[in-house]
Amino acid sequence: MLQILKKENVNIYEKQPQPFLKWAGGKRALLPELICRMPKNFNNYFEPFIGGGALFFELKKLGVLEKKKIYLFDKNSELINTYKVVQQNPKELLKLLKIYQEKHSLEFYYETRAKDREEDFQNSDNVERSARFIYLNKTCFNGLYRVNSKGYHNVPMGNYKNPTIYNPDLILACSKALQNVVIENTDFSKTLGYAKKDDFVYFDPPYYPLTPTASFTAYDKDLFLDDEQRRLFEVFKELDKRDAFVMHSNSDTDFIKKLYECYDIDFVDCARFINSKSSGRGKIKEVLINNLGVKNAK
C-alpha cells in the first residue's frame, strides 16, 4: 500500500499538515511500517488515541482520507480541547501563541505551568487553554505530557535555545486537515458506538511498560496497565467480529503478545527518544498487531 499512497497527488506549494505537537510515543518514524500494513480500501477512519496524530496527518496529506468520515478520540481533555481549537479557531490561537513566543522565559514557563493549580482553570477560555498546552509542549523537557495524581502538569522546562511556539503555516495547515473531522474527549470504547464493517481503526494506546518501574504510563492522571489493556483487547475483538479492520501498536512484552496471540503480530524497530538518560535511548522492538489475516480468512 505504501507504493500506492506515494502516487497520490500532493500540492507541494501548499504547506502540508503534520503533527503540531511533540508526543511521547509519536509514530512519525514508524509511518512506513504502519501504512504498508493498512487495508488498501476501507470506509471510515478512527484513531481512538490521537496523541500527536502522525498517521492521521500523513494520510490526510496523501489524500487517503478524502470523502471518508474521520473520528479522532482521546481521553486527555486538554489535548482534545487543543485539537478542537486548532480546528475551529486557529487565528485566535495564533494571536496568543505569538505572545507566548515573545514572553518565553524560565519564569514565564513556570508561571504558565502553574495555571492548572488555579480553581477556575477548567472554566477558563478554550483558546487560552490550548495556547498554554501548545506552549508547554514546545518548551517542556522532551515535549513530554505528564501529570501528577492531582492532574497537574509537572514536567520541568527543557533546554531549548529558540523553541518554535508560533508557527502559523503549520497551525493553519492542520486546521484545514481537521475540517469536518469528529473530535471527541472520550474513552476508546466509544469507537464501538460508531465503527462498522470495513471501517479502519488504529489503536495507539499508552504502551504496556517493559519493566515494572517503567514510566510514561501516566498518559493522564490514570494509569493504563493490565486492566485497561485487557479492556482494549475486548474492544479490538468486538471490532474484529464486526469485520472492521483493526491495527494496534504496543510494546514487545509477553503480556501483550499473549493477549493478542490469535492475531497477526509483526515486530518492528523503533527509536526511543524519551529517557532521562541518553544511554536509555535508542532502538527498541515494538509490536504491530492487526486482524487482516484473520479477516481475510473468514
N, C-alpha and C positions, 0 to 999 in steps of 0.2 A: 504493500500500500504506500510505502514511502516514496517510491518512484512515481506513482500516480499523483500523489499530492504535489510533488515538485513541478508538475506540468500545469498546475492551476495558474491563471493569470493574476499577477500581483502588480499593482501600480507602484513602481519603485520611486516615483516622485512624490508620493504621499507618505507621511510618517506612519509607520506600521505599528499596531498595538503590540505591546509586550508587558510583562509584569511591571506594575508601577510600585510594587513593594518588594523588599527582600523578604524571604520567608524560609525559616528553618525547614529543611526537607523539600525545598523547592525542586521542581522537576525539569528545569531547563536543560541540564546536562543529559537527562535521560529521554529527551523528546524523540530521537530516532528509534529508541527501543520501544517506546510506548506506541508511536504511530505505526510501526510495522506490525504490531500485534492487534491493531484495531480492526473491526469489521470493515469491509470495503463499502458496504451500504448499510445504512441504519436510518431510523426515523428521528425521534427526539434525542436530545443530548442532556446528560445530567452529570454534574460534579457536586456531590454532597459534602465534600470537604474542600472548598475552593482555595483556601490559602492564598498563595501568590498568583494562582490561575495560569501557570505556564502553558499547560496543554490547551486550555480554552483559548487563550490569546493566539497561540500558534495555529490552531485550527481555524480561527476567525481570519487570521492573516492569509491562510492558504485557500480560503473560500469553501472549506469543507462544510461549514455550518449554515450556508445560505439556505433560506427557506425552511429551516428546522426550528422547532421550539426548543429553547435552551433554558435549563433550570440550574441555578447556582445557589447552593445552600452552605451554611456554616453555623456552628453553634456560638462562635465568637461574635458577640453583639457589636463590639467596636469595629471589627473587620467588616462586617456586613453593612454597618452604617456608612463606612468609608466607601464601599463599592456603590452603595445607593447614591451617595453624594456625587461621586465621580460620574455616575450615570445621569443624574438629574440636574446637578447644579455645579458643573465644573468651573465656570467662570468666577463664581463667588469663592469657591475653594481656592482657586489660583491667586486671588487677591490676598487671601490670608497666608498662603504658602510663601508669597513674595515677602511679606512682612516677617515671617518666621526665618526666611533666608537671611534677611538683613539683621535680625536680632540674635542670631545664633551665637551662643557663648556657653561656657560652663555653667554660669549662674542661671542663664535663661533655660538651659536644658533641665536642670533640677527643679526650677520653678514650674516648668511645663509638666514635667513628670508627676509632680505632687498634686496636680489638679484633680486627679481621681480620688484623692482623700477628702475632697470637699463634699458636704452633704447633698448639695443640689447638682452634682456632676452629671448624673444620668438624665437630668432635666435640662441640661444646657443645650445650646443650639447645635443641631446636627452638623452643620458646616464647620463650626469651631471644633467639635469633637473629631471630625475627620481630618482636619488640618493638624491637630495635635497628634493624631495617630500616625499620619504620614511623617511628620517631623521627627517623632521619636523613632520610628522605623529607620529613617535615613541617618540618624545620628547616634543611636544607641550601639552598644557592643554587638558586632556581627549582625545587626538587624534583627536581633532575637526578640520574639514576643514571649514574655514570661511574667506571670503574676504570682503574688503570694496567696496564702489561704483566704485572705480578705478580698482578693480580686484586684489588688493594687499593683500597678506596673512597678517592677523593682530592678530593671536592668540598668547598669551603670552606663555612662556616656562612653562611646567609642573614641578611638584616637584617629579622627579623620581631619585632614588639613582643610579641605574645602568640599564638604558634602553637598551634593546637588539636591536641594529641597524643592526649589521652584523649577519645574520642568513643564512648561505649558504645552509643547508639542506632544509629549508623551501622555499627559492627562487628557488632552482633547482627543487623541487617537484612541485611548482606552474608553473614553466616554462614548465615542461613536460605535466602538465594538460592542458596548454594553446596551445599546438601544434595543428595546423590545425583548430584553432578557428578563426572566423571572428571577429575582434575587430575594432570598428569604433567610432570616435569622431563625434557624430551626435545626432540629436533630436530623441526622442522616436517615433515620427511619421514615421520615416524611416522603422519601422517594417512593415508598410503596403506595402512596396516595395518588401518584401520577404515572409511574412507569408502566409500560405495556410491552407487548410482543414487538421485537425488533427495535426497541429503543436501546441506546447505548449509555451505560452507567460506568463512570470511572471513580473508584474509591481510592483516595489517598489520605488515610487517617493518620493520626499520630502513631508512629511506629511502636511496635512492641519492643521493650527495652532489651538490648543484647545481654545486659548483666543486671543483677538485682539492684545495683546502685546507679544504673544509667539515668541521666537526667533528660530533660526536654519532653517528658511525657505529660507535663502540665501545660497542655495546649491552652486551657483556661484554668480556672481555679480547681476544676475537677480533673481527676486522673482518668486516663484511657488505658486501662490494664485488662486483666483476664476477662472480667465480666463484660466489659464494653466490647472487647474484641469478639467474644462469643456472640454477643447480640448483633454485631455487624455481620458475622458469619450467617446468622439466621436470615438476615435481610438479603444477603448475597444468594443464599439458597432459594428464597422465595422468588427473587427476580429471575433466577435460572429456571424455576418451574414455570414462570410466565413466558419463557422463551425470549427474554431480553438478553442483550449482550452485556456481559459484566467483566470488568477488569479491575484489579486491586493490586496496589503496591504495598509492600511491607518489608520488615526486616527478615533476614535469613536466620530464623530461630526454629528450634524443634517444635515449639508451641504452635507457631503459625503454620508450619509445614504439615503437622499432624492434623490441624483443624481443616485444612483445605486439601487433604490428600486425594480426594476424589476429583479434583480439578487439575487443569494444566498448570504446572509451576515451572517457570523459567528463572534462571539465575543470571543476574547482571551485575557488573561492577559499577559502582557509583562513587564519586568523590565526596568525601565528608569534610566540610569546611568549618563546622561549628564545634569547637572544642576549646576549652580554656588553655590547653597546652598544644603547641604546634606538633609535638610528637604524636598526638592523638588524632591528627588529621591525615587524610589520605584515602586510598581506595578501600571500599568495603563491599561485601556482597549484599545484594538485596534480592527480593523475590518479586516477580510479576506473575500474578495469578489471573487466569481467565477461563471462561467456560466455552470458548469457541469450539474446542474439540468435543466437549460434552454435548453442546447444542447441535453440532453437525452430525453427531451420532444418533440423535433422536429420530 
